[in-house]
Every structure is written in C-alpha cells, then in structure tokens.
Amino acid sequence: MCFAYGRTMLFGGCSIALVYEDGETKYYIPNKGFVVGGVVPEKSIGMDNESAFKHMYNRFHLQAQMELNENGSAVMGMWVEDGNKIVFDLCNLYDNVKSFKVPLEIAAKRKERAIYDLEAEREIFVNTGA
C-alpha cells in the first residue's frame, strides 16, 4: 500500500498486477500489454488524504482478490486526476494481444473513456462515435 501511494504521488499513477502462482498471490508492476478498467465502478478520493488512500486501497485490493480468483489475474490502477484527486480502478490486463483492438472493444462495452498502453505509458482513448 505504501509503495502504491508513493508511486501515485511521485509519478501521477501506479498499476499493480495480482497473479496466483505456486499457491500464493504475487504482485508485480506490469510493463507490457493494455489495461482495461471498469471491472467495478471507479472511486476517487482527495489526494491529500493518506488515511482515505489506505481505506480505498484495501477496498480495491479485496475486489482485486475476488477478480483474481474468478479470472486468474487483476490489476489495480490508481492515478492523479484534475490535480486534486486520486482515482482507483479495477482492471484487466491484456498482455498477450498484438494490437489494442480487442482491449478497445472491451473498454467501449464497459463505457470506459480510455485504455492504458503500459509499454508506451500512454492512454488510448475510446472512440465512441459521438
């Protein structure tokens, strides 16, 4: 939790992946593939409230554990938005696709604004056609 808070405050965001290997949950920072949020609704807190960060992190970690048990992996995404809040999002990682077409389609179905390209470290916005 402290690591995620520090990275979010220093770099403007953090992604932490959970996988189940060798009978235990393991954590890593994903660096390839595409992250698609919207597994559960996003939540945000004021960025100057460390106690609220801890509470929200623990809440999303529990949801990530449930997603891990159901689908084999989960990613917790946190980022600073509008310079005054931290947004939490529970995501899926698509690291075995060659293009962002499939992740964009999934994001559109979930009504997400964007996906995140981990390797290029950039958002790719969903074209809603509106």
N, C-alpha and C positions, 0 to 999 in steps of 0.2 A: 504494500500500500504506500509506504513512504517513497519507494522508487518511482511509482506511477505519479504520485503528487509532484515530486521533484522534476521529473521529465516534462510533465504537463506545464509546470510553471516556467521552467527554463527554455523549453523548445516549442511551446504552444500546443503540444499534444503528445499522446502516447498510445500505443496499441500493445496489448498483452494477450498472447495466444495461450490457450489451455489445450493440452492434449493428454490422453490417457495412454501411458506406456509402462510396461513392466509392472502392472498392478498399482500404479500411482499416478496422480495428476502432476504433470510437469508444465512449467511455464517458460515461455521464450518471447522475444521480440521478433515478430515476423518481418522479413525484409524482401519478400517477393510475393507476387500474386496481387489479388484485388480483394479489398474488404468491402462487404455489403452489409450495411446496418439494417435496422428495422425488425430484428427478431422480437424485440419488445419495444414499446414506445420510449423515445429519448427522454431523459430527465436532465435538468440543469440546476446548478447552484451558484451562488455568488462566489467569485474566485478568491475572495479574501477570507473564506470561512473554512479553515482546516478541519474543524470538527465535522462540518457538513460533508466535506470531501470523504472523510473516513466512513461516515454512515452510508453515503451513496455508493462508495467503492464496495463496501461489504454487501450491500443490497444487490449490486450488479454482479458481484462475484458469485453469490448464491444462484442467481439466474444463469450465469455462465456455467456453473457446475451442472445445472439441470440440462442445459443445451449440450454440454459435453457428453453427458450420459445418454442423451437421446440421439445425437448426431456425430459423436466422435471427436468434435473439436468446437471451439468457440473463441471469439476474440472480443475483449473489452476495449472499446475505444473511448478516449477522453480527449477533448480539445478545448482551447480557449476560443470563445466566440464573442464578438462585439466588444472585446477588451475588458469585459467585466463579469463574465460568467464562464463556468466550465460545464460542458455538455458531456453526458455519459450516453453511450450507445452500445448495445449488444449486437455483435456482428458475426457473420460467417466469413471464412477465408476461402477464396478460390485461388489456390496456388498451383493447380495442375491444368490450367487453361492457357491457350496460346494467345488469345485476344480478350478484350474486355467486353465482347458482345454479350455473352451469357450473363456475366455479372450485371451489366447494364439492364438487361431484360428483367432480371430478378429484382433489381432496385426499382425499376418502373412499376412492377407489380406491387411492391411494398410501399409505393409512393414516396420513395426516398429522393432527396434532391441530387445526390451525387454518390459515387463510389470513390474509394481511395486506392490509388495505384501505389503500392508500397515501394517498389523498386525506384520509380521516378519521383516518389514523395510528392504527389500532386492529386488534387481532386479531379475527377472526370464527371461533369455534370450530366444528368439525365435529361435528354431532350423529350419533353412531354408533348411536343407538337402544338402547344397552346400559344 
